[in-house]
Amino acid sequence: MAESEQTPTAAPSPAAAKHGWLKAAVDGVLGLGGGAVGTYVTAVVDRVVKPTKPVANFATTPDGLTVACQNHASGESGWWDFGDGSPLEPFTPDQHVTHGYAKPGTYHVKLTVRNYLGDENERAVPVEVAYGVKDAPPPQIVAFALSPVSPAAVAPATFRLTADVSNAGACVWDFGDGRVEVSDGGKIDRLVTFEKPGTFAVSLVAHNGKLGAKQSTPVKVEAPRDGTTMAVLKVIDSGTRVDHTATTESVAVPVPSDKTTTFHKTIHARPNHTFTAATIAEVPSSVKNVTVKIAEDKQSAVVSGEWAGDRKATNKAAGGSDAILRIKLGHERVAPHPLTVTMVTGTFGASGPVLKAELPLPPAPMNLAGAKREYRLEIRSNREGKSHTVLQAPADGKGSVDLPWMAKQKEQDRLTTYSAKQEGDTVVFTAVESNP
């Protein structure tokens, strides 16, 4: 939870104070007073003395774990924040900077610039860095296998795919039937269904920069045989994806130029993110009574406090006088999760007087809010080289069916009772024949 904040006494901003000081100085030098002359002096300060607004403009070029920032900003002072917890780097006009990261990932590079009146402007850019060719460990495919979920791999046949991939930025899957997919590395456990019979060469290529590793394995799917009965399960997952990240960000607070002792600095949330938490991590001795409060819309957070040091003795050089505060922030991003439909199939096999098919459920998507899982069932029978739908639930093929489920189907002189129920991570189908 964010700390509470006391409402401070209103005071002029540093920029307004400096502007007033300049106007007073011009008045004194010219020996001028108020009225029309004062209005004239104000116009002179605004148009001639007052500088242009600062603009935090820069471009980034990642190269391995290093990012180069081409400085196109205007301003007299400021800071670079490279988003990895490293100390802020002072901004120097017309000087480009580079920064090296300790590990791959996506970081937010932020530049804050000021003019000498204290006007500020900032810009943050996401940067993705990865291992370069020289410093990258080679990708490794530690494990890679496909196994049928049913004793008979009859089309459409479902296989469980497991793999363990390390040091890979991306994995490219070619299933040999025209499908190509890209996924992350790490431990992989998923279900893959092949619609048609044939032998397919399933290959995995793990990439990391310009380095790669490849493994392949064949998958054989038999053509449907007459008399085969198959259970088909369709699992539909929906919801809202919620991603959480935590960062520690630096906030630079300039020394006030007037008698004002309080300060307020606003931290803006990243695009498409909101703040979930904000706490103070580190405070220098030059400030006191520091609090941080998240706004009601969670799009920003305000850091407030008071100056405790001797402002007259403080060095006013660019970047040399700011108080650097460290704030821990929790970020949340909410985005619609695309509807996913996973088809799992299996043939019925004899289990005593009962025919049974056990179909594993696919792993549920991670980090979903309001996750919803729906089921659709189908019983198919192969006759004369063709697949026929015996039963489906719901009957119109839409919506969802509740488990456990049961239905009866009469064919000629037979009555078959089909049922399905969930047992752990498996849906068990049974078929029992009886006289009508």
C-alpha positions in Angstrom: 0.0 0.0 0.0 1.2 3.5 -0.8 1.9 5.8 2.1 -0.4 8.7 3.0 0.5 12.2 2.0 -0.2 15.5 3.9 -1.4 18.4 1.9 1.4 21.0 1.8 0.9 24.8 1.9 0.7 26.1 -1.7 3.9 27.7 -2.9 5.2 29.1 -6.2 7.0 26.6 -8.5 10.8 26.9 -9.0 10.2 27.9 -12.6 7.9 30.7 -11.5 10.3 31.9 -8.8 13.2 32.0 -11.2 11.1 33.9 -13.8 10.1 36.5 -11.1 13.8 36.8 -10.1 14.8 37.5 -13.7 12.1 40.1 -14.1 13.1 41.8 -10.9 16.8 41.8 -12.0 15.9 43.4 -15.3 13.8 46.0 -13.5 16.7 46.8 -11.2 19.3 47.1 -14.0 17.1 49.3 -16.2 15.8 51.3 -13.3 12.2 50.7 -14.3 9.1 50.3 -12.2 5.6 48.9 -12.4 2.6 49.7 -14.6 3.0 49.8 -18.4 6.8 49.7 -18.0 6.5 46.5 -15.9 4.3 44.9 -18.5 7.0 45.8 -21.1 9.7 44.2 -18.9 7.6 41.0 -18.5 7.4 40.7 -22.3 11.2 41.1 -22.6 11.8 38.3 -20.1 9.3 36.0 -21.8 10.5 36.6 -25.3 14.2 37.2 -24.9 15.5 36.0 -21.5 13.3 33.0 -21.0 14.7 30.0 -22.8 12.7 27.6 -24.9 11.0 24.6 -23.3 13.3 21.5 -22.9 12.6 18.5 -25.1 13.7 15.0 -24.1 14.3 13.6 -27.6 16.6 10.6 -28.2 16.9 7.4 -30.3 18.1 4.0 -29.1 20.2 1.4 -30.8 20.6 -2.0 -29.0 23.7 -4.1 -29.7 23.9 -7.2 -27.7 23.6 -6.2 -24.0 24.6 -2.6 -24.8 22.3 0.2 -25.8 23.5 3.4 -27.5 21.4 6.5 -27.0 21.6 9.2 -29.7 21.0 12.5 -27.9 18.7 14.9 -29.8 17.4 16.6 -26.7 17.4 20.3 -25.8 18.0 21.4 -22.3 20.7 22.6 -19.9 20.7 19.7 -17.4 19.0 16.4 -16.6 19.4 12.7 -16.0 19.5 9.4 -17.9 17.7 6.5 -16.2 18.4 3.1 -17.8 15.7 1.2 -15.9 17.9 -1.5 -14.4 18.5 0.0 -11.0 21.9 1.5 -11.9 22.7 5.0 -10.8 21.4 7.9 -12.8 23.8 9.3 -15.4 23.9 13.2 -15.7 22.7 14.6 -19.0 25.1 16.7 -21.1 23.8 18.6 -24.1 24.9 17.2 -27.5 26.6 14.2 -25.9 25.6 10.6 -26.8 25.6 7.9 -24.1 25.9 4.1 -24.0 24.9 1.7 -21.3 25.6 -2.0 -20.7 23.1 -4.3 -19.1 23.9 -7.4 -17.0 21.3 -9.7 -18.5 18.9 -9.8 -21.4 15.4 -8.4 -21.0 13.2 -5.4 -21.8 14.1 -2.1 -20.0 12.7 1.4 -20.1 15.3 4.1 -20.8 14.1 7.5 -19.5 15.6 10.9 -20.1 14.6 13.9 -18.0 15.9 17.4 -19.1 15.5 20.9 -17.7 16.3 24.4 -18.8 17.8 26.9 -16.3 14.3 28.1 -15.2 13.5 24.6 -14.0 11.0 23.6 -16.7 11.2 19.9 -17.2 10.4 17.4 -19.9 10.8 13.6 -19.9 10.5 10.7 -22.3 10.7 6.9 -21.7 11.4 4.3 -24.4 11.3 0.5 -24.0 14.5 -1.2 -25.1 15.0 -5.0 -25.6 18.5 -6.3 -25.2 19.8 -9.8 -25.8 23.0 -11.7 -25.8 25.3 -10.8 -28.7 27.2 -13.3 -30.8 30.4 -13.0 -28.7 28.9 -13.2 -25.2 25.9 -15.4 -25.8 25.8 -18.9 -24.4 24.6 -21.3 -27.1 21.0 -22.5 -27.0 20.5 -26.0 -25.7 17.6 -28.4 -26.3 17.9 -30.6 -23.3 14.7 -32.7 -24.0 12.3 -33.0 -26.9 9.6 -35.7 -27.3 6.1 -36.3 -28.6 4.0 -39.2 -27.4 0.4 -40.1 -28.4 -2.2 -39.6 -25.7 -4.1 -42.7 -26.9 -2.8 -46.2 -27.5 -3.9 -45.9 -31.2 -2.7 -42.7 -32.9 -5.6 -42.5 -35.4 -6.4 -39.3 -37.2 -7.2 -36.9 -35.8 -4.6 -37.8 -33.2 -3.4 -35.8 -30.2 0.2 -36.0 -29.0 1.7 -34.6 -25.8 4.8 -32.4 -26.7 7.4 -31.9 -24.0 10.7 -30.0 -24.3 13.3 -28.3 -22.1 15.1 -25.4 -23.9 17.7 -23.2 -22.3 19.5 -20.0 -23.4 17.0 -19.4 -26.2 15.4 -16.1 -27.1 12.7 -17.9 -29.2 11.7 -21.4 -30.3 10.4 -22.0 -33.8 8.2 -25.1 -34.2 7.6 -26.7 -37.6 4.9 -29.5 -37.3 5.4 -30.8 -40.8 1.8 -30.3 -41.8 2.1 -26.7 -42.8 1.9 -25.2 -39.3 4.7 -23.1 -38.0 4.6 -21.5 -34.5 6.9 -19.4 -32.3 7.1 -19.7 -28.5 9.4 -18.9 -25.6 12.0 -21.3 -24.3 12.1 -23.0 -20.9 10.1 -26.1 -20.0 7.3 -26.8 -22.5 4.3 -29.1 -22.0 1.5 -28.8 -24.5 -0.9 -30.8 -26.6 -0.8 -30.9 -30.4 -3.4 -32.6 -32.7 -2.7 -33.8 -36.2 -5.9 -33.7 -38.3 -4.9 -36.0 -41.1 -3.0 -39.3 -41.4 0.6 -39.4 -42.5 4.2 -39.2 -41.2 5.2 -35.8 -40.1 8.7 -34.5 -39.3 8.3 -32.2 -36.3 11.3 -29.9 -35.8 12.3 -27.4 -33.1 14.8 -24.6 -33.8 16.0 -22.7 -30.7 17.5 -19.2 -31.5 19.7 -16.9 -29.5 21.0 -14.0 -31.6 22.8 -15.7 -34.5 23.3 -19.0 -32.6 20.8 -21.8 -32.9 20.1 -25.5 -32.0 17.8 -27.9 -33.9 16.2 -31.2 -33.2 13.6 -33.2 -35.1 11.4 -36.3 -34.5 8.9 -38.1 -36.7 5.3 -38.5 -35.8 3.1 -41.2 -37.5 -0.7 -40.8 -37.6 -2.7 -43.8 -38.8 -5.8 -43.5 -41.1 -9.2 -44.2 -39.3 -10.2 -47.8 -39.3 -13.8 -49.1 -39.6 -15.4 -49.8 -36.2 -13.1 -47.3 -34.3 -15.0 -45.0 -31.9 -13.3 -41.7 -30.9 -13.9 -39.2 -28.2 -13.2 -35.5 -29.1 -12.8 -32.8 -26.5 -12.6 -29.1 -27.3 -11.4 -26.9 -24.5 -12.0 -23.1 -24.9 -10.1 -20.7 -22.6 -10.9 -17.0 -22.3 -10.2 -14.2 -19.8 -8.0 -11.2 -19.3 -4.3 -11.4 -19.2 -2.7 -9.7 -16.2 1.1 -9.2 -16.1 2.9 -7.9 -13.0 6.4 -6.4 -12.8 8.4 -4.6 -10.1 11.0 -1.9 -10.6 13.0 0.4 -8.5 13.2 3.9 -10.2 15.2 6.9 -9.4 13.6 10.4 -9.0 15.8 13.5 -9.2 14.6 16.5 -7.2 16.4 19.8 -7.9 17.4 22.2 -5.2 14.7 24.9 -4.7 15.7 28.4 -5.8 13.5 30.3 -3.4 12.2 30.0 0.2 10.0 27.1 -0.7 11.1 23.9 1.2 8.5 21.4 -0.1 8.7 19.5 -3.4 6.5 17.4 -5.5 7.6 15.0 -8.3 5.2 13.0 -10.5 6.1 9.5 -11.8 4.0 8.4 -14.7 3.1 4.8 -15.3 4.3 3.1 -18.4 2.0 2.9 -21.5 -0.8 0.5 -20.9 0.2 -0.1 -17.3 -1.0 1.1 -13.9 0.7 1.3 -10.5 -0.3 -1.3 -7.9 2.2 -0.4 -5.2 4.7 2.5 -4.5 7.1 2.5 -1.5 10.2 4.5 -0.6 13.4 2.5 -1.0 16.2 5.1 -0.4 16.2 8.8 0.7 19.3 11.0 0.9 20.0 13.1 3.9 19.3 16.4 2.0 15.5 15.7 2.2 13.0 14.6 4.9 9.4 13.7 5.4 9.3 11.9 2.0 6.0 10.2 1.1 4.7 8.6 -2.1 1.1 8.4 -3.1 -0.6 6.6 -6.1 -3.2 8.7 -7.9 -6.8 7.4 -7.9 -6.6 6.4 -11.6 -3.3 4.6 -10.8 -1.7 6.2 -13.9 0.8 8.2 -11.8 2.4 8.5 -8.4 3.4 11.7 -6.6 6.6 11.9 -4.5 6.5 14.7 -1.9 8.9 15.9 0.8 10.9 18.7 2.3 14.4 20.0 1.8 16.6 19.5 4.9 20.0 20.7 3.7 21.6 24.1 3.4 20.5 25.3 -0.1 23.0 28.2 -0.2 25.9 25.8 0.3 24.6 23.4 -2.3 26.4 23.1 -5.6 24.1 24.3 -8.4 26.1 22.7 -11.2 24.1 20.6 -13.7 23.4 17.3 -12.1 25.4 18.1 -9.0 22.7 19.3 -6.6 19.8 17.1 -7.1 18.5 14.8 -4.4 18.2 11.3 -5.8 15.4 9.3 -4.3 14.8 5.6 -5.0 11.2 4.4 -5.3 9.9 0.8 -5.5 7.0 0.5 -7.9 4.6 -2.3 -8.8 3.3 -2.3 -12.4 0.2 -4.1 -13.8 -0.8 -4.5 -17.4 -4.3 -5.8 -18.3 -5.0 -6.9 -21.8 -7.7 -9.2 -23.4 -6.4 -12.8 -23.8 -7.2 -14.1 -27.3 -9.7 -17.0 -27.3 -7.9 -20.3 -27.5 -9.4 -23.6 -28.6 -7.5 -26.8 -28.0 -8.8 -30.0 -29.5 -7.9 -33.3 -27.8 -8.8 -36.7 -29.2 -8.5 -40.3 -28.2 -9.9 -43.7 -29.3 -12.0 -45.9 -27.0 -10.3 -49.0 -25.8 -11.7 -52.0 -23.9 -11.5 -51.8 -20.1 -13.5 -54.9 -18.9 -17.1 -54.6 -20.1 -16.7 -50.9 -20.5 -15.1 -48.9 -23.4 -13.0 -46.1 -22.1 -11.0 -43.1 -23.5 -8.8 -40.9 -21.2 -8.1 -37.4 -22.6 -5.6 -35.1 -20.8 -6.6 -31.5 -20.3 -4.3 -28.8 -21.8 -2.5 -26.6 -19.2 -4.6 -23.5 -18.4 -3.1 -20.2 -19.6 -1.1 -18.4 -17.0 -1.8 -15.0 -15.4 -5.5 -14.8 -16.4 -8.0 -12.7 -14.5 -11.6 -13.9 -14.7 -10.4 -17.0 -16.4 -13.2 -19.1 -18.0 -12.9 -22.6 -19.4 -15.6 -24.2 -21.5 -16.0 -27.7 -22.9 -17.5 -29.2 -26.0 -17.8 -32.9 -26.5 -18.2 -35.1 -29.5 -18.4 -38.9 -30.1 -17.2 -40.1 -33.6 -17.5 -43.4 -35.3 -15.6 -44.6 -38.3 -17.6 -46.6 -40.9 -16.7 -47.4 -44.5 -13.6 -45.2 -44.3 -15.4 -42.1 -43.1 -15.9 -40.4 -39.8 -19.4 -39.9 -38.6 -20.6 -37.8 -35.6 -22.7 -40.0 -33.3 -23.2 -37.4 -30.5 -22.1 -33.9 -29.7 -22.8 -31.7 -26.7 -24.0 -29.1 -26.8 -26.2 -30.4 -29.6 -25.7 -27.3 -31.7 -21.9 -27.3 -31.3 -21.9 -24.0 -29.5 -21.6 -22.8 -25.9 -20.4 -25.2 -23.2 -21.3 -28.5 -21.5 -21.1 -29.2 -17.8 -19.1 -32.1 -16.5 -20.1 -34.8 -15.6 -22.1 -35.4 -18.7 -24.2 -38.4 -19.9 -26.2 -39.2 -23.1 -27.8 -42.3 -24.7 -27.6 -43.2 -28.3 -29.7 -45.9 -30.0 -28.3 -47.5 -33.1 -30.2 -50.5 -34.7 -30.5 -53.1 -31.9 -28.0 -51.4 -29.5 -28.3 -48.8 -26.9 -25.0 -47.1 -25.9 -24.7 -44.9 -22.8 -21.9 -42.4 -23.2 -20.5 -40.4 -20.2 -17.7 -38.0 -19.4 -16.3 -36.8 -16.1 -13.2 -34.9 -15.0 -10.7 -36.7 -12.8 -7.9 -34.4 -11.9 -6.2 -33.2 -15.1 -8.0 -35.8 -17.3 -11.4 -36.2 -18.8 -12.5 -39.8 -18.8 -15.0 -40.9 -21.4 -16.9 -44.2 -21.1 -19.2 -46.1 -23.4 -21.5 -48.9 -22.1 -23.7 -51.0 -24.5 -27.0 -52.5 -23.4 -30.2 -53.9 -25.0 -32.8 -51.2 -25.8 
